[in-house]
Amino acid sequence: QGSPECQDSLRKMKIFTPLMTFLPAAVSALEDRNEAASTLFTESVVRNILDLLANAIDTNKANQDFILSNFKIYETIEMVMNQNEYLELAGKGCLVLSHLLWTSPKGQKLFTTS
C-alpha cells in the first residue's frame, strides 16, 4: 500500500488520465503484436502501470471513486484480464480489481452489474 499522501498526489497531479489512456492502447497493441508500437507498448510498461494503479487505489476511497467515475475501468480491466498471452498481466489486473473493489461499494456495484 502506498502512503495516503503519495496516493493523493497522483490524483491531484492528474497522473491517472495518461495512465488510463495508455493502458488499453498498450494491451491492445500487445495482443495484436503491433511491431510499430512494440518499443512503446511493452509488457514491462504495462506491468508497471498496473502496479502503480494497484498501489494508488489500495484503501484510498478518493482515488477509487476518481477512477470509477472518470474512466472506463470495467472495460480496461476486462481487457487486461481476458488477454491470453501475458498471464502475469492478467494477474496484475486481478490485483488492481481487488484493490478497487475491496472497500468500494460503488466499485462493487459496477462490477457485479456489468
C-alpha positions as CSV (number, residue, x, y, z in Angstrom):
1,Q,0.0,0.0,0.0
2,G,1.3,3.4,-0.9
3,S,1.2,6.3,1.6
4,P,-2.0,8.3,1.5
5,E,-0.1,11.4,0.8
6,C,1.6,9.9,-2.3
7,Q,-1.6,8.2,-3.4
8,D,-3.5,11.6,-3.2
9,S,-0.7,13.4,-5.0
10,L,-1.1,11.1,-8.0
11,R,-4.7,12.2,-8.4
12,K,-4.0,15.8,-7.7
13,M,-1.2,15.8,-10.3
14,K,-3.6,14.2,-12.8
15,I,-1.4,11.2,-13.4
16,F,-4.4,8.8,-13.8
17,T,-5.5,10.3,-17.1
18,P,-2.4,9.4,-19.1
19,L,-2.1,6.0,-17.4
20,M,-5.7,5.1,-18.1
21,T,-5.4,6.3,-21.7
22,F,-2.1,4.4,-22.3
23,L,-3.2,1.1,-20.6
24,P,-5.9,-0.1,-23.0
25,A,-3.9,1.1,-26.1
26,A,-0.9,-0.9,-24.8
27,V,-2.8,-4.0,-24.0
28,S,-4.4,-3.9,-27.5
29,A,-1.0,-3.4,-29.2
30,L,0.4,-6.3,-27.2
31,E,-2.5,-8.6,-28.3
32,D,-2.2,-7.5,-31.9
33,R,1.6,-7.9,-31.8
34,N,1.8,-4.5,-33.3
35,E,5.5,-4.2,-34.2
36,A,5.4,-0.5,-34.9
37,A,4.2,0.1,-31.3
38,S,6.3,-2.6,-29.7
39,T,9.0,-0.3,-28.4
40,L,6.5,1.9,-26.6
41,F,3.9,-0.7,-25.6
42,T,5.9,-3.4,-23.8
43,E,4.8,-5.9,-21.2
44,S,7.1,-4.3,-18.7
45,V,5.5,-0.9,-19.1
46,V,2.0,-2.4,-18.8
47,R,3.1,-4.3,-15.7
48,N,4.5,-1.1,-14.1
49,I,1.3,0.8,-14.8
50,L,-0.8,-1.9,-13.2
51,D,1.5,-1.9,-10.2
52,L,1.2,1.9,-9.9
53,L,-2.6,1.7,-10.2
54,A,-2.9,-1.0,-7.6
55,N,-0.8,0.9,-5.1
56,A,-2.5,4.2,-5.8
57,I,-6.0,2.8,-5.2
58,D,-5.3,0.4,-2.3
59,T,-7.6,1.6,0.5
60,N,-7.8,5.1,-1.0
61,K,-11.5,5.9,-1.4
62,A,-10.9,9.2,-3.2
63,N,-8.7,7.5,-5.8
64,Q,-11.1,4.6,-6.2
65,D,-14.0,6.9,-6.7
66,F,-12.0,9.0,-9.2
67,I,-11.0,6.0,-11.3
68,L,-14.6,4.6,-11.2
69,S,-16.1,8.0,-12.1
70,N,-13.7,9.1,-14.8
71,F,-12.6,6.1,-16.8
72,K,-13.9,3.0,-18.5
73,I,-12.3,0.9,-15.8
74,Y,-14.6,-2.1,-16.3
75,E,-13.6,-2.4,-20.0
76,T,-10.0,-1.8,-19.3
77,I,-9.7,-4.4,-16.5
78,E,-11.7,-6.8,-18.6
79,M,-9.2,-6.3,-21.5
80,V,-6.2,-6.9,-19.2
81,M,-7.7,-10.0,-17.5
82,N,-9.1,-11.6,-20.7
83,Q,-6.0,-11.4,-22.9
84,N,-4.4,-14.9,-23.0
85,E,-0.8,-14.1,-23.9
86,Y,0.6,-12.4,-20.8
87,L,-0.6,-14.3,-17.7
88,E,1.4,-12.0,-15.3
89,L,-0.5,-9.0,-16.7
90,A,-3.8,-10.8,-16.2
91,G,-2.8,-11.5,-12.6
92,K,-1.8,-7.8,-12.1
93,G,-5.3,-6.9,-13.5
94,C,-6.8,-9.1,-10.8
95,L,-4.8,-7.3,-8.2
96,V,-6.0,-3.9,-9.4
97,L,-9.5,-5.2,-9.4
98,S,-9.2,-6.5,-5.9
99,H,-7.8,-3.2,-4.6
100,L,-10.5,-1.3,-6.5
101,L,-13.4,-3.3,-5.1
102,W,-12.3,-4.3,-1.6
103,T,-13.5,-1.1,0.2
104,S,-15.6,0.5,-2.6
105,P,-19.4,-0.2,-2.6
106,K,-19.5,1.9,-5.9
107,G,-16.9,-0.4,-7.5
108,Q,-18.6,-3.5,-6.2
109,K,-21.9,-2.4,-7.7
110,L,-20.3,-1.6,-11.1
111,F,-18.6,-4.9,-11.4
112,T,-21.5,-7.0,-10.2
113,T,-24.0,-5.4,-12.6
114,S,-21.8,-5.1,-15.7
